[in-house]
Amino acid sequence: MTSEQGGTGSASPTRDELIAELLSLPAAVGQAYHGATDHVEHRLGSEEHYDQWLSAALGIAGASFRAWEAAAEYVRSSPAVLDALERPQEANTWYESGRALSAHSAALASSFFRASAGFLERRDVERLPAWISAAETLFHGTWKSGALAARFFEVSPGLLDHVRLSDLATFANFLDHVAQHSSELAEECLTMAPDSLPYVDDETIDTYLELLDETANRNWKYAKETQRAAAVALPRIARSERQRFLTFAINLAEDGGKRYLSFLAEGSRAVSDLPLHMHRQALDDFEVLCGLSEEAAVEFLRAAPHVLERIDDDNLVRWFQEGVTMLERNEAAGIAFFKLESARGEALIQELSATVSLEDVAPILQMYARGLTGGDMQLRPTPELANRSIGWATEDRASTDGTNVFLPPEIALFETKDDNFGWFKVLCTHQTGHLEFDSFTFNFDRAGNIFPLTRPALAARIAEQNEGAAPRDPVAAAPNPEMTGVTTAVLSDYERFFDLFPERRLASDLFAALEDARVDHLVRLHYRGLRPAYGMVQAAAVIGRPAPQQLPLRMALVELLIRMTLLEGDQKIPVPQSLRDVVERMAVILARLRHDEATVEDSAEATVILYRLLINVPNTMPQPDLDWEDMDLDELGGEAAQGLQEADSAQMGGEEFVPGSGTEQDVPYQSPQDVDYRGDFKPELVQTIANLRKGQQRAEDSVQAPQLTEEMVRQLLEKSAEIDLSSVVEGDIDDPSGLFISSLMSEAIEGPDAEFNDEMGEVGSGGGDGEESEESLEEQEQTALYDEWDFVALDYKPAWCRVRESTMQEGSAEFYEQTIERHAGLINEVRRQFEMMVPETYRKEKRLTDGEEFDLDAVIDAIVQRRAGATPDDKVYWRRNKTERDVAVIFLLDMSASTAEAIEERSDFDDDDEDIPDDPRQYLFWLRSRREQQKRSYLRIIDLEKESTVLLIRALETIGDQYGIYGFSGYGRENVEFYSVKGLEEQFSDRVAKRIDGITPLHATRMGPAIRHATAKLDDVSAKTKVLFLISDGRPQDRGYSREGAEKEYAVHDTHDALVQAKAKGIIPFLLTVDRAGHDYMKEMCGDLPYEVLADIELLPKRLPQLYSRLTL
């Protein structure tokens, strides 16, 4: 480092003089010096080098205007730079480079000094000039170019971990080309570099940079998209094909347009969906098609993964060749072929594919299924059942809801269409078998034809054993005429049955295996033509099942039972010798159940017997020395068990009905692996839904019918082994049981076919479109259709939601009157506040041509316009004008099922003050009565909404604002319910007061269409101030609304879009939620629109008028 201080011939300044001169510079230099001096002096090692360092700092400070800033950075960064250098003498190159930069731009030099340590940690000091040269490529003397070059210094050291310095120079050239059009875009590309360049390997970096340069020259507006898309695309492609993939993108980019971006994004995604060994072939085919039609080439890549799901590799080649032939003859036809929009192409795929789709075979199978059941059932794809959120979660397993049969959308398990169609027939036949052979008509008190009836006696015995506590079985309790309806409306005979078992899941698994075996036997007995297909499917069902030897003992026995139900008599199963007697007894029971006259009640009795057997077997892992013997099923069920055949079946399982003495080695019991062709069998749930429908029919016939309550459903959820709520309701739903209740209510109201249109042209009882149908809805009388925002597709789904408006059913005026009486003081206070809003008020009007005083904002704008050479606006005054109050408001109340949630207990129940019956029968009646009293004592969210509505009405009638009160709920996009409590044009009356009492919790919360409908009403009103006030208790959720690809985000984004639409029409939307977790989603849902999260819901009646006053003043 050479000092340049002092004039010619003068003596060199002393160290003290150098330090004094350095400290005379602005304070930032001195602060940097004090922080660095000790480390630098130690690192340099000699006084001469230290003095040269001081002189260098002064030399930089005098290089240009404000160069002291660069000097401060030089001093501050010196310790780190010296640590990065091998020899202190190498710092001279660094200093000279920085001084030269400071002569042109102090800011650029500052960035250089600040970033130097990071560079020198990665590269030698000799490479500094090349690094500086790359940055200087971006600097053209303007402040924008200087900022870009300075940013390059800051970002580029970290990039050297991934690219060469020469690559960095090429990247700088790309940035410079972009900056010639937009400095801001160039800086965005630079900022993105640390996230994009790590995806590019050494073999493809040159081609990647070539693509960027091509983009900058031809499509500079897409520079950022190209940089990101290309980097993300590369890891999706086989390493050996990446450079070639980018070369194709360059060729497409040379033609202009954005097709190359589609190729980078969608093409790479499509190639990644192909097996790795097919990447080269796919790009070979793409190259061939590019010579004929680039559009067809891109469409081929998009289609290839989907086609490969239906045909194998060899047939894909044939399909491609047919497409090329068609493209050569007619480009439009060829493009349609590769876009999978060609009937000829689809026919070819069908010909080449072994896959059988439900859509193709549904008409045949449906006639077949109706012939078996003798009923007007429908055949539907399984996703429709799962999407109803009523207990079925899997979308690929066949099932039945007791009325319709649901099958997978397609089957491709076997190599031929015939075998796959055979699988379809077996799936369909097994599900219709449950209907034909009465699996869902189980009666707890009815005897079967094979095994003696023991269930009622067992229930009574359990009740006696549980004396002093609520009996486990309802039949053991004395019937109460007032409560009988409540029980039978929800509890099914299956629930009564499974309540007998302490280990409910084990009993459910045993019953499913036995009932499936009974149905299989009867199907094969009555439909002999199906036996070959049934045998093939059952043999395939055993493949891949877990080995019993690897399972805990009790679970191993359940697995052996399932194998017995699938295998033929001459096939073998492994039997643990210490439990051979148990297995033989299982075989005997199964053999007796496979009787032509066996009923579902026999399956239940067989379950009781096997449960007694298995519950005493510990669920521990088998000992290593446990002997297993492969035994023929014939041997188990034949001569070896002859002595057991005549035994009393009721005693075969022993007397114990509770778990045996377990050990610390016991593991939790888990259900066995599913048997694919048997599907998702849920007898308890099916019977419950059937009871709900019967209850609804009784209600429609004016027969007193019990209501489904949240408590009843929650009890069902807690007990049932058939329902996993976390899998039934996907996503982070705040109250999944609320959505589950809503879906069950929909089933009761609409019936099972409300959503389904028959392929045969028949319409289900609901007559509506399917919830998951991708078609727009059709107009109906007294309804309105609204679009719905799909934030994933960034587009609206047209005519997607149907709002059904109706007048709220009237109740009693008693609630209205009691609320006024109970809150008289608060009502008077609110009325006084509102009366202050009634007189004419003075309002400040701005930007007028004359007035009382200058409008400061307008004056500043005028001065700015004049200095910019534009004609200034002469409206620079303000004055106070008398204005009349002109307000229209809609209050929109959430009436979802979750508003039934209790707020507080209004009265405490002290058990010590009551005589608790000792008799179990009397106890059950007492317990139910007590619960009914508690139900009548608590305050619900909906009650607070209703009380707040009463207070608002009293206040609004005082000031004369135009207002409407509406409630909303619904169940699916085709049934958004919109209830009018008081219309905007309607005058308050006794009928309105009675409608408030009719507000009650209903179903789900699809906010978007309700907001759009309310917005349309306000838009038709002539008022200066329009307010839409929505009161809710949680995030929006509904069937098909919170289960989309992005789960809960779909509903949040659609609601946000509806609010923005309202604001665009001059309406002030305001959301008030009583959900304490509302902050998690309200910010995203409302954006910059006003909202409030009310932590204490009991403040709602008081807070609501305050918010209204604030919004409308």
N, C-alpha and C positions, 0 to 999 in steps of 0.2 A: 504494500500500500504506500503510495507516494504522496507526500503533502504538497499542496499547491497554495499554501498560505504564505503571505508576505510578499513584498516586492522584490525585484531583481537586485541582487547584491546585498540585500539585507540579511541579518542573522536570522536563523530559524527560531521561531517562538519557543519559549519554554513550555513545559507541561502545564504549569500553573496558568500561563497565558492561554493555552489551548482550552483548558477546562473552563476558565473564566469566560472566554468568548463563546464556548458552547452553551454555558449556563445563561448567557445574555440573550439567547434565542427564546422564543415562546416557551412557556412552562412545560408543555408536553415533551419537549426535547430534554429538559432537565430531569423530568420524572423518569423518562426512559433511561437516561444516563445513570441515575442513582440505582435503578433496578438491575442494570446490566454490568456495571463497571467491574465489580469484584470477579464475576465469572469470566469476563473477557480478559482481564489482566492475568488471571491464573491460567487461562487457556492459551494465551499468546506466548507467555513464558519469558518475554524480554521487554525491557523498557522501550527499545526502539520500535518494536512491532506495536506496542501499545500506543506510543505517540503517533505512529502512522495511522492507527485506527481512529484516533481523535481528529487528526487532520482530514481523514477521509470523510468523516461526518460533517466537518465544516465545509469541505468541498461540495458535498451533495446539497447542503443547505443553501449555498450560493449559486446553484446551477440555474434556477429559474424562480419565477414568482411563486410564493408559498412552497418553495422546495423544502423549507424546514419541516413540513409534514413528512416528506420522504426521508429526511434525515432522522426524524424521530423513529420511523419504522425501521430504518437501517440499524440504529442503536438498539432498539427493542428486540429485533430478531437476531442480532449478532450471536448471543450465547447458543441458540439452537443451531445456527448455521455453522459455527465453529465446531460444535459437537459432531456435526454431520460430515465435516471435512477431515481428510486423513492428516493434512499438514496445514498449519496456520497460514503458510505463505500462499496457499491456493485461494485465500479470501480476496486477493488482489483482483482476480478475474471477476469475481462476484461484485466487488465494489465498482470496478470500471464499467461493467454492464449496467449496474443500477444508476450510476452517475449519468451515463449517456441517456438513459430513459428519462431521468428527472429533468434533463435539459428540454425535453419535448413535453412531458406531462408529469407533474408531481404526483398526481393521483395514480397514474399508471405505474410509476416507480414504486409508490407505496405498496401497491398490490404485489409487485414483483418481489420486494423485500419480504413482505409478509408470507408469501407462498414458497420462498426459496428453500427453506429447511425441508419442506415436504418433498420438493423435487430432488434435492441433493441426497436425501435418504434413499432414493430409488435409482438415481443416475449419477455418473461422475460429473465433476465440475466442467470438464471439457465439453459436455453436451449442453451447457448453459446457452451458448449462442444459438443453437438450433431451437431450443425452447423459446427463447426471446423472439427469434425470427418468426416462429409460428404465431406468437401473440401479436407481433407487429403487422402481420398480414391483415389483422382485423382493425388496426388503428389507422384512421385517415384524417386525423386532426380535428374531428368534431367530437362534441361531448358524448354523443351516442356511441360512436365507434370506440371512444376511449373507455366508456363504461363496459362495452362488450369485451374489449381486450383485457381490462382489469379483471372482469369476471372469469375470463379464460385462465388467467394466472391462478386464480383461487381454486378453480375446479380441476384443472388439468393434472396436477400431481397425483391425485387419486386414480385418474384414468390410466396412468402408467402401470398400474398393477395388472391391467388387462390388455393393453395394446402397446405397440412399439412407439418410439418417439416419432418415427417417420409417419406412422399412421395418425398420430396426433396432428402433424402438420397437414396431412390430407384432410382430416376432419375440420381443421381451421379454415382451409380453403372452401369447404362446403358451407361453413358458417358465414364466411365472407360473401359468398354468392347469395345466400338467403338474406343477409343483412342489406344488400343492395336494394332489396324490395321491402324488407321489414326488419328493423333492428329488434323489435319486440319478439318477433317469431324466432329470430336467430338466437336470442337469449333464452327463449323457452327450449329450443333444441339443445343448447349447451347445458342448461339445467337438467334436462332429461338424460344426458349422456351417462352419468354414474349409474342410472337404472337400466339403460339399454345396452351399453357396450359390454358389460360382463356376460351377456348371453352369446356374444360373438366369439368364436374360437379363432385360432391362428390361421387355420386353413381357409376360412371364409371371410376374414376381415377385409381383404382387398376387394372382393366382390361386393361386400356389404357397403363399403365406402364408395364404390363405383355406382351402386344403386342410388345412394344419397346424392352424389354429384349429378347424376342423370335427372333426379327429381328436382334439384335446385335449378337446373338449366331449363327444364320443360314444365314442371308442375310445382313451382316453388311454394304455392299455397298449401301443398300437401306434405311439406318437408317433415313436419313434426309427426304426422300420422304415419308417414313412411318409416321414419326412424324407429318409432315404437313398434309398428306392425311387423317389420322385418326382424327386429330383435326377438320379439315374442315368438315369431314363426319358427325360427331356426331350431330350438330344442325339440320341436315336434317332429322334425324330419330326421331320418336316419343320417348319421354323421357323414357317410360316404356320398350322400345325395344333396347335402346342403348347398354346396357351391353351385351345383346345377340348378337347384330350385331358385336361387337368387338370380341366376342368369336368365331364367324364364321371366322372372319379374322385371328385369331390366328390359328385355325385349318387349314386354307388354307396356312398360312405361314409355318407351320410345314412340309408341303410337298415340300418346296423349290420353287424356281422360283418367278415370279412376278405376278402371278394370283391374289394373295391377294391384291396387289396394285390396280389392275383393279376393284376388288370388292369394295375396300374402295372408290375409286373415282367415277367410273361409276355406281357401285351398289347403293351407297348412293344417287347419283343424281337421279337415276331411282326411288328409293323408295320415294324420296321427291316429285316426280312428281305424286305419287299416293295420293288419299285422305288419310287423317291422320288415319281414322278408318280402312284402309286396310293394314297398315304397319305390323301388327301382322300376318295377313293371308299371306302376301307376304313372310315374313321370315319363316313361317311354310312351305310354299311350297318350299322355297329355301332349307330348311333343308331336306325335303323329297328328292329333286333332288340331293343334295350333296351325299346321300347314293348310288345314281346310277351313277352320273357323275358330277364332280365339274364344268367342262366346261359348261355343259348344265344348271347347276344351275345359273352360272353367266349370261349366255345368257338370261335366263328366266327373271331375274331382269331387264336387259336392255330392253327387249321386252315388258314387262308388261304395262308400261304407254302408249306405242303406240297402243297396242291391246285394252286397255281400252278406247281409243279415239273412237274406232269403235264398241265396244260391251259393254254391261252393266256388273255389278258385277257378277250376277248369271251366265251369259254366259262365263265370264272369268274362273270360276271354271270348267265349262265343257271343255273349250279349254285346260286348264291345265291338266285335267285328260286324255284327248286324247293324249297330248304330253307325259305324263308319260307312257301310254300304248305303244306308238311308241318307246320310249327310252328303255323300257324293252325288246322289240323285236330286236331293231337294234340301237346301240348307235349313229352311224353316222347319221341315219335318224332322231333320236330324237333330236340331237344337231341342225341339219338343221331346224327342226320344230321350236325350240325355238329361233333360229337366224332369223326367218321369211324368210327363204330361201327355204321353202318347198311348193310345189304346193298343196299338200294335206292340209297343215296347212292354206294356203291362202284361199283355197276353204271352209274350215271349218269356218274361220272368216267371209267370205262372207255370208255363210249360217246363222250364228248367228247374223250378224250385220244388223241393219236397215239403215246404212249409204249407200248412193248411190254415187259412184265416177264418175266423168265426163269421166274418161278413159274408164269405162265399158259401159257407155251409149252413148258415143260420136258418134259411127257409126250410131246408130239408130236416134239420135237427129239430126245429120247432114243431113241425107237424108230427114228427116222431115222438117228441116229448109229450105233446098234447094227447097223442094216442095212448101213451102209457098212463098218464095221470087222469085222463078223461076230463081235464079242466082247461080253462081259458088262460093258461099261463104264458109267460113271455120268456124269451131267451135273450139275455143281455150280456155285454162284456163286463168282466169283473171290475175294472176301474170305476164303473158307475156305482157299484155297490160300496166300494171303499170311500168314494167321494161323498157319499151321503152322511158320513160321520155318525153312524148309528151302531158301531161296534165292530165292523169288519175293517181291517187295516190293510191286509195284503191285496195287491192288485193282480196277482198272477195265479191265485188258487181258486178253483171252482167252489161254488157254494150255492145256497138257496136261502131266501128270506122267508120261506114258508109259502110264497105265492109265485115267485119268479125264480128261474134258474140262471145263474151267472157263470159264464165260462171264460177262460183266457182269450184275449183277442186273437192269438194265433198259437200254433203248436208246430215245433220243428225238432222234436226229440229223436225221430227216426229218419232213416235214409230214404224212405219212399212216402209218397202221398197217401197210399193206402194204409200204411201203418199209422201215420199221423192222424188220418181220419178215423181209424179204429180207436185211437186214444181219445179223440173227441167224443166218439160214441160212448165209450166207457165212462168218461167224465160225466156226460149228460145223463146216461142211464143211472149212474150211482146217485146223482142228485135228485133225479125224478123218482128214484127208488125210495128216498126218504119221504117223498110226498105220497107215492103210491102205497107204501107199506106203513104209513101212519107214524113216522118217527116223531111228529110234532103234536100228536093228539094224546100224548101220555097223560094218564089220569092216576094221581097218587093213590087213590083208594080202590082202583080197579085191579082185579087179579088177572094174571096172564094165563096161558094155556099149558105151560111147561113146569114152572116153578111155583110152589105155594106162596101165597101173599103174606108177607111179613112186615111190610113197611108201616102200616098204621100202628101195629103193636110195638114196633121198634120206636116209633115216635113217642108213643105214650110212655114207654119205659125210660126214654131219655128225659122226658119231662119230669118224671118222678125222681130221677137221679139228680136233676137240677133244681130240686125243691128249694124255694127261697130265692130263686133267680128266674128271670124271664125264660120260659121254656124255649128250646131250640126249634121245636116244630110247631107250626100254627095249629095243627089238628089236635094237639094236646091241650090247647086252651079252650075254655068255655066260650062258645060263640057269643058275640055281642052284636045285636041287630044294627046298632048305630055304626059299628066299626067294620062290619063284614065287607061292605063295599070297598072300603079303603084297602083292605087286604087283597081281595080278589082282583081289583082293578090293575094292580101292578105285579103282585107276586104270582108267578106261574107255578104250576104243579111241579115243574122241574126245580124251581127254586126251593119249594118245600122239600123235595127229594134230596137235593144236594146239601140242604141245611142239616141233614141227619149226620153228616160226616165231619168229624173234626179236621181231617186232612182233605179239604174240599177239592183241591187240584188233583190229587191222586184219584179220588172218586170220579171226577170229571173225565180224566184220561182213560180210566178203566171202562166207563160207560161208552165213551166215544169208540173205543176199539171193539167192544162187544156189539154195539148197535150197528157199526159199519160192517162187521162180520155177518150179522143177521141179514142186513140188506143185501150184501154181496151174495149170500147163499140163495135168497129168494129171487134175486135177479137172474142168477145162473140157472135156477130151477125153472123159472117161467119163460125165459128167453134163451133157449138153447143155442140159437144162432150166434149169440154173443160170446159163447164160451171160448172160442179161439182167441178173440181179441182180449177178453178178460184175462185169460191165462198169460198172454204176452205182457199185458200191462202190469199184472200182479208180480210176475217174475222180474220185470224191470224195476218195480217199486222196492224190491229187496236189495238191489245193487246200491252200494254206497251207504247203507245204513250202518250205524255204529256197532262195533262188536260188543256183545253182552259182557265178554270177559273184561272189557275195559271200563265198565260202568259200576257204580255202587250197586249193592245187591238188590235193593228194592226196585231201583230203576232198571236193573238188568232183567228182573222178572216181567216188568211192564213191556220191555223190548221183546222178550221171548213171546209174550202174549200176542203182540202185533205180528211177529213173524209167523206164529201159528195161524193167524187169520189170513195170511197171504200165501203160504206155501201149500203144495199138494201133499197128499198122505205119504208118498214114498221119499219125500225130501227130509233132510236132517236139520236139527238145530242143536247148538251146544247146551248141555244141561249140567249145572253144578250138582255134583253128587250129594252134597250135604243138603240140598234143597230139592232133590228129585221128587220127593213126596208132594211138595207144594206144586211143582210143575205138572205132575201127573193129575193132581186135582184141578188145576187150571184147564188142562186138556179135556178132562171129563165135562166140566161146566161148559166149555166152548162147544164140545160135540153135542151136548143136549140142547144148546141154544140154536144150533144149526138144524132146526126142525121146521117142517113145512108149515106148522101151525103156530110157531113162535111169534110173539107180539113184542111191542116195545116195552110193555110192562115186564116181560120175561127178561129183557136186557137189563132192566133196573134191578130185578131180583138177583140176577147173575152178578151184577156189580156189587151188591151187598155181600154176597158170598166171597167173591175174590178180594174185596176190601178187607174182610176179616182175615183172610189168608195173608195178605201182603203187609198189613199194618204191623204185624208182629215180627216182620223180617227187618233187621236193622239196615239202615241205608248207609252202610260203610263200604269202603273199597274192598274187594275180595282179597283174601290172603294169597301170597304168591304160591303157597303149596295147595291151594284149593283145586281139586280134580274136576275137570270138565269132560263130559263124554258126549260125542255126537250121537244123537238118537233119532230114529225114524219117527215121524209124526204118527204113523200107523201104530207103532209100538207104544207110544205114549197114550194114545187114545183107544188102543185095542185091548189085547189080552192082559197087558200089565195093569190095566186099570179096571178090569172086569169086576173086581171086588168093590170098587168104588161106585160103579154105575147104579147099584141098587140102594146106595146109602141115601139117607135123608139129605137132600141138597141144602136145606136150611141149616144143617149142622156141619156141613163140610168145611166151613171156614172157621169153626170154633165159636166160642161165646164172646170173646173179647172184641170190642168195637172201638177201642181207643188205642193210640199208639203204644207199642210195647216199650219196654224199658230200653231206651236208647243208650248210646255210649258217647263219650267225648269225640270219638272218631266219626260219628254220623255227619253226613254232609246234607245241606238243604236239598230237598227233592226238587227236581226239574222235569218238566214235561218231555216226553220222547220226541224224537225227530218226526216231522210231519210225513204222512204218506201222501204223495203228490196227488194221485188220482182221486183220493177220498175228499180232498178239498178242505174247506174251512167249515167244520160242523159246529153249529152253535145252537143247540136245542133250547137252552134256557132263554137266550135272547130272542129267538124266533117266537117262542110262546109268549114272552112278555109283550112283544110288539103286537101279536095277535090280540092279546087282552086289551091293549090300548085301543086298537081299532074297534073292538066290540064295545068298549066303554064310550067311544065317540059316537057309534051308531045309536047307543041307548040315549045319549044326550040329544041327538038329532031327532029322536022319536019322542022327545019330551019326557023320557023316563029318567028319574033321578040317577045321575051317574057320578061317581067319585072323580075328583080332579087329581091329575098327576102333579105331585109336588116335588120340589128340589130335594127334600129330605129323603123321599122314597127312592129317587133315582140314585142319590149318593149312597144309600144303603146297598142298592143293587151293585153299584160300582165297587164298593168295598168288599163285597162277598164274592162276586162272580169270578170264576177262574177263566171265563171266556172273553172278558173285556180288559184290554190293556189300554187305558185312556191315553197314555203318552204316545202310542202308535196309532190310535184311532184319529186323534186330532193332532195334526202335524204342526210344527213351528212353535214359537214361543207365545202361546196363547195365554192371556192373563187368567181366564177362567174356563179351562177346557170342559169342565162339567156343565157349564152354562150352555156352551155350544152343543154339547151332547144332548142336553135336555131339549134344546130348540129343535134338533134334528128328530128326536123321538116324537115331539109334539107334531112336527110336520107329518110324520108317518101316520099318526092318529087322525089328523085332520084330513089329509089328502088321500090316504090309502096308498097301497104299495105301488100303484101304476101311475101316480100323478106325473112322474117325470118321464115316462117312457112312451115312445111311439113304436108301435109294432111294425116289424118289417113286412108283415102281411097286409098292412094298410089299416089295421084296427088301431083305435086310439084308446089308451088307458083311461082309467076313471078320472084322472086329473086333467087330462086333455092338454097339458102344457108341454113345452119343449123340455128336453133333458137339460139338467143343470150344467153338464159339461159339454153340451152340444156347442160346436163352433159356429153356429148359424145365428143370424140376427133374429130377434123376436118379431112377431107380426102384430099389427094394430088390433086392439080389442076395444069394445065400448067401455067408457068410463075408466080408461087407463091411459097412462102416458108413457112413452118410451124415451129412454135417455142413453146417450153414449157412455162408455166407461173407459177411463184412461188406463192403458197398459204401459207401465213405465219401462218394462223390459223391451217391448217392441217400439217404444216411443211413438205410439199412435193410439187413436181411439178405436175401440170396438163398437161399431155402429149399431144403434138400436139394441143395446145389450141388456138393459134392465127395464122391467115393467113396474111402474108404480101404480098401485091400486088405491085410489082415494075413496074414503067412505067417512060418514059421520060417526063420531064416537057414540057408542051405545050409552043411553042414559041410565044412570043409577038413581041414587037417592040424593035429595038436597041436604040431607043431614050432615054429610061430611063438610060441605061448604059452610053451613051455619055453625057447626061446632068449631071449625077452624077460626072463623071470625070471632067467636066467643072466647076461644082459648088464647088468641093472639091480639086481643083488643088493643092493648097498650102499644104493641109494635105497629099495628095497622095505623093508629093515630099518628105515631111518630113518622111513619113513611108518608102518610098523606100530607103532613105539614111540610116535609121536604119537597114533595112533588108540587104542592101549591105554590111554592116559590118559583117554579118554572112556568107558571101559567101566564103572568102578565107579559105584555110586549117587552122585549129586551133590546138593549142597544148592542149591536154587533159591529165589530171593527171590519170595515171593507177596505181592502188594499188596492194599489195600482189603479188609481183614479186620475183623471186629467186635472181635477181641482179638489181641494179638501182642506181639512183643518191644519195638517202638518205634513212635512215630507215623509215619505215611506223610505226608510234608510236602505233597505234591500233593493228597492227599485232605483234609487239614486246611484248606488254602486254599480248596478247592472248598466245603467245609462252611460256612466263614465267609461266603463270597460268597452262598451260598444263604440263610443266615440273614438277612443284611442285606437281601436281596431279598424277604424275607417268606415264603420257601419253607421247607419242612421239610428240614433238612440230613440228609445221609446219615451214618449212624453207623459206617460202615466206614472207619475212619481209622487202622488199624494195619497193620503188615507183620511177617512172620516168615519164617525160612528153613525150607523143608520138604524132606524127602528125596523125590526123584522118580526113577522108573525111566526109562531111555532108551527112547523109543518113536518110531522114525523109519522112514518109508518114502520111497524116492527112486527116480526114474526118470532114467536117463541117456539122452538122445536125441542120436544122432550123425548129423550131416549126411553123406550118402553121395552127394552130387551129383557130376557129372562134373568140376567144377573142383577137387575134393579130390585129383585125380590130379596136380596141379601139384607140381613138384619143389621140395624145400626146399634141398638142397645136393648138391654132387657129393662122393661118399664117396672117390673115388679119381681122381687126375689122370692124364690120358693125355698122354704126352709123345711127340709125333710123331717126335722125333729118335731115339727108342729103337726105332722100328718101321721095317721095310722096306716102303716104299710102292711098290706095283707100278707099272711103267711102262705095261704093257698096259692099255688102257681097259677091256677086258672084265674082267680080273682086278681092276682098281681098283674097279669098281662092287661086286663081291662083297666086297672088303676093306672098303669104306666101309660097306656094309650091316652086315657082321659087327661092325665097330667100334661102330656106333650101337646094335646090340643089346647089346653089352657095357656101353655107357654107360647104356642103359635099365635094366639090372639093378643099376646102381651107385648110383642116387640114392634119396634118402628123400623120400617123398611126404607130403602133409598127412594122408591117410588112414592112413598107417603110424603117424604120431604119435598119431592118435586111437586106433588099436588098441593101441599100447603103453600109453597112458594108461589104457585100459580094463583091461588086465592088472594094472597097479599098483593100480587101485581095487578090483578083485576081491580081490586078496590082502589089502588093508587092511580091506575091508568084511566079509570072512569072519572077521576077527579080532574085530570089535566086535558082530557079529550083527545089524546093521541089515538091514531088508527092502529089497531093491533089485532093479530090473529094468534091463536094457540093451537098447535098441532102436535101430534105424537107420531112416532114411527117405530116400526119393527120389521119383521119379515123372516122368510126362510127360503133363500135362494134368489137368484137374479130375476126370476120371472114373478116373484111374489114379494115385492117391497111394499109393505102396508103403510099407508099414510092416513092417519085419522084426524079429522077436523073436530076439535073441541069448541073452537069459536073461529069462524071464518073472518077474513080481513074486512069484508063488507057487512058482516053480521053484527047486529046490535046485541048487547048483553041482555040476557033474559034468564028466567028460571030454568029453562031447558039447558042453557049453557052451564049453569051451576050444577045441574044434575049430571051433565056429561063429565065433569071433573071427577066425580065418584067412579065413573066407568074406566078411568085410566088405570091400567093394570099391567104387570109384567107379562110379556108374550114370548117372543122368539129371539132372533139374532139382531145384529146391528150392522146393516149395510148403509153407511152414512152418505156415501157419494150421491146416489140417486135421490135420497131424501133431501139433501141440501140443494140439488139441482131443481127439484120440484118446488121447494120453498122459494128459491131464487126466481123461478118463472112467475110465481104469484106476486112477488114484490116488484118484479120488472113491469108488471101490468098496472101498477099503482102509480098515480101521479103524486109524488111527495118530494120535498127537497132533501129530507134525510130519511134514508132507508136502512134498517138494521135487521140482521138475521142473527138471532141469539140462540145458540144450540147448547143444551144442557145434557151431559152424558156422564156415565159412571165408568167408562173404560174405553180401550182402543176399539176401532171398528173390526168386526169379525162376523163372518157368515159363511155358509157353504159355498165353495167355489170362489170365495173372496179373500180368505186368509190361508188358502192351501196352494196358492199359485207357486211358480218356480222360485220366487224370492220370499215365499212364505208370507209373514205378517206385513212386509214392506209393500206388497201389492195394494192392500186396503188403505194403508197410510198414504201412499202416493195418489191414489184415486180421490181420497177425501181432500187432500191438499189441492188437487186440480179443481175440484168442485168449489172450494173456497176461493181460489184465484178467479174462477169464472164469475163468481158473485161480486168480487171486488171490481172486476173489469166492467160490470154493469152499474157501477156507482153504489153498490150496496156495502154496508159495513158488516162484515162477518165477525162474530165473536163467539169463542168456544169457552165454556166453563165446564171443567171436569171435576168430579169428586173422587177421582182415582188418585190415591197418593203416589202411585208410580207414574203419574201422568207426565212428569218431566222427561221420562225416558223416550217418549214418542211425540209429545205435543209440539216440541220445537221443530221436529222434522215435518210434522203434519201441518203446522200453521205457518212455518217460515217467519216472515216479518209481520204476519197478521196478528191481531191482539188475541190473547187467551189468558186464562187464569186457572191454576190448579188450587182447588180449595181443600186444604189439608184437613180441616174440621168440617165434616159434612153437616153437622148440626147448625152451622152458621149460614147454611144455604138460604133459608127464608129471609134473613136479614141482609145478607150480602147481595142477593139478586137485585133488589131495588136500587141499591147503591151503585152497582155496575151500570144499570140502565140509565140512571141519572147522569153518570159520567159520560156515557157514550152519546147521549142525545143532546147534551148542552152545547 
